[in-house]
Amino acid sequence: MQFNNLTLQYKNGIGLLTVHRPEKLNALNKATILELHQALKALDSDKTVRAIILTGSGEKAFVAGADISEFSDFDVHQASQLSREGQELLFDFTENLSTPVIAAINGFALGGGLELAMSAHIRVASSNARMGLPEVSLGLIPGYGGTQRLAQLVGKGRALQMIASAQMIEASTAEQWGLVNAVTDPEDLLPHCMSLAQKIQANAPLAIAAAIKAVNANYVPEINGYEVEISAFANCFGTADFKEGTSAFLEKRKADFTGE
């Protein structure tokens, strides 16, 4: 699969997906959103891929926001369509992917870039990363799920502080607030994420997919997350991976999961 704005590498069952628009600090436009959707869909359907690392090219930016030049003249209807289509194609899609996605935040993650990182299941930042939702400085608000996911991760007060002030926070603050799981030195970011992906890779992929579904259910008002958990837990008992996992435990050996 060929892309204009991304690079995709496979490393021993781990997909490394890199947004590559260096002239725009990896800013998201419609074409990049579509390519990310296509790449993530392909990775998720590949049974040999057990984890995905998402990052940006270069040392300056993960994704430095949306490409403002693309929508600066939009009207209300066009803006509504832009937000809805983007959320469905990429941000909600990523959050509900069965394969765990680790965002390796290697610099600026602003606006749509931070929204993309927040839609990943796990976030790791380099110490030089800076994060923020500066949309109100443009007369906008976040439109790709930022108002919802940021509050879920850091709480209502801190979310409103970040959004209303339009200020960036440093990686250390993001870690204290729970916005990122860990902070590393820049040169250690991808090795750290790769090590984490390898730990995920060793476990049962169907069980991990079920866990993602159950955890996400907690944030959908009309869904009873406990019921989703009960159903997902029970369904695990019908998988070959459950039989392999329990047999390996009883036989004191390492499990060999097949995702079936």
N, C-alpha and C positions, 0 to 999 in steps of 0.2 A: 504494500500500500504506500503510495507516494503522497507527500504533503508539501505545500508551499510555505506554511508558517509553523511547522512542527518538525521535530526529529523523533524517531521512535527506534529504540534499541531493546533487544531481548537479552537478558543476562541470567542464564540458569533459572528459568521459570519466573523471572521478575521483569516486568515491563518498565522501561525508563522513558517517560514521555516528556519532551522538552519543548516549551513554547519558544519559537525562534523568530522574533521580529526585532533584531537588535537596533535597527534605525528608529524604532518606536518604543524602545524599552519594553518590548514584548506586550504592548498594549493589545487588548482584545478588540477585534472588529468582527463583523458578521462571519466572514470567511474563516477566521480562526476559531470562533465558537463552533461552527459547523465541523471543522476538521477535528477539533477536540472531541466532539460528540462521536464522530466516526471512529476515531482512534480508540476511545474508551470502550465503545461498543464492541469493536473487534477484539480488544484485549479481554473483555469480560466474557466473550463467547469462546475464547481459547482456553481449553481445559489445562493446558500446560502452564498457563500464567496464574500464579497464586497470589501475587501482590503487584501493585502499580505504584511507582514513584513519579510524581508530577513536579516539574521544576521549570525554571526559566533559563534561557541561555545567557552567558556572560556573568559578570560579577556585580552588576549594578542593580538588576531588577529580577524579581520573580515574575510579576506582571504589574506594570505601573499604572493600571487602570484600564478604562475603556477608551477606544479611539474616538475622541470627542468630535473630530472633524467629520465623522460619519453620520452624526445625528444632530448637529448644531442647528439645523434648519427644520427639524421635525415639528409637526403639529401634535395636538393631544392624542389623536387617534393613532398616528404613527408611533408615538412614544409608548402608548399602551401595548401595541403589537410588539414592539421591540423588547419590552420588559417581559411580556408573557412568553414569547417565543424563546428568548434567551434562557429564562428560568426552566422551561420545559426541556429544551434541547441539551443544556449543559449543567446548570447548577443543581436542579432537582434530580436530574439524571445521574450526576456524579454521587450525590448524597445517597441515592438508593441503589447504587451499583452493588452487585453481589461480591465483587472482588474488592478487597480493601485498597483504598487510595491513600497514600502518604504524600502530603504536600511538603516539599523541601523548599522552604522560603529563603531564597538566596540573595535578598536585597529588598528593594521597595515592593511592597504588596499594598497597593492603594486602590480604592474604589472597587471596580470589578475584579481586580487582582486579589484583594483581600476576600471578596465574596467567593471567588473561586477556591481560595485556600480553605475558607470556612466550610465549603461544601464537601471537602475531602474528609475522610474519616479520622485522620490523624495529621497533626501539623508539627513540623520541626523547623526551627528557624536558625539561621546563622546569626552570630552575635552582631553583625552589621546590618541586619534586617530592620526595616522601619515599616510600620503598619498603620493604616488609617482609612477612614471613609470621608473624603473631603468634598463630597457632592454639594453640601449646602453652600460652599464657597462659589459654586457655579449656578446657584439658584435651583438646585435639584435636591432629591434625597436618593439614597441607594435604591436601585431598582432591580437588582438581581438577588434578592433575598437577604440583603445585608441587615435591614432593620430587625429581621426575625432571628437569624442565626447568631448575630453578635450578642443580642440580649440573652439567648439561650446559653451562650458560652461564658459571658462575663457578668451577666446580670443587667437589669434594667437601667440602674443608675449609671454604671460605667459605659454602657452602650450609648445612652443619651449624651453623656459627656463627650465621648469620642465623636459622635455624629454631629452634635450641635457646635462643638468647637472647631471641627474640621482639622484637628491637630493629629500628627503622627505620634505613635508611641514606639519606644525602643523594644528590642527583643526581650530584654530582661523584665520589663514591665508586662509585656504580653504573657510571659511565662508566669509571673506572679498572679496575674488576673485569670489564668486558665485559658487564654486564647491560643497558646501553643503548648504542646506537650513537653518540649525540651528545647534548649538552646545549645548550639555547638560553636566551636571556632569555624570560620568559613571553610577551611580546608578539610574539616571533619564532617561537614554537613552530609554529603552524599554517602560516605562510608557509614555514618551513623544510620542513615535511612536504609541503606542496603542491609546492614546488620539486623535492623528491626524487621525489614521485609523477609529476611531469611528465617527469623523466628516465627513469623506468621506462616511462612511457607511450610514449616514442619507440621502444621496442624491441619485438621480436617476441613477442607474448603466448603463443604456443604454446611457444616456446623457454623463456620464463620459467617457464611451468607445468612444463615438463620438468625445468628446473633445480631447482625447489622439490621435485619428487618425488625427484630423485636425491640432493639434500642430505639430505632427511628420511630416506632409506633408510639412511644411515649410523648412525642411532640406533635402528634396529629389529634386534635381535640375530639373528633367523633369516633376515634378508635380506642378500644380498651387494650392498652399495652400488655396487661397481665394475661388476657385471653390470647393475644398473639403469641406471647411467650409459651403458654401452655401448649398451644397447637404446634409451634415450631419445635419445642422440646420433644413432644411425642413423635413428630415426624422423623426426627433424627434416629429413632429406634428402628425405622424401616430402611435405613441406609446400610450399604456395605461398609462404609467408613466406621459406623458405630460398632459393627461386629469386629472389624479389624482393630479398632482402638481398644475395645475391652479385652479382646484376645491378647493383644500385645502387652497390655498392662498385666494381665494374669500370668502371661508367660515371661514377664520381665525382659521384654525386648522392645526395640524401637518400632513404632507403628509405621506402616507404609500405606498412606492414604491415596486413594485413586479418584476421589471426588464422585463416587457413585453410591 
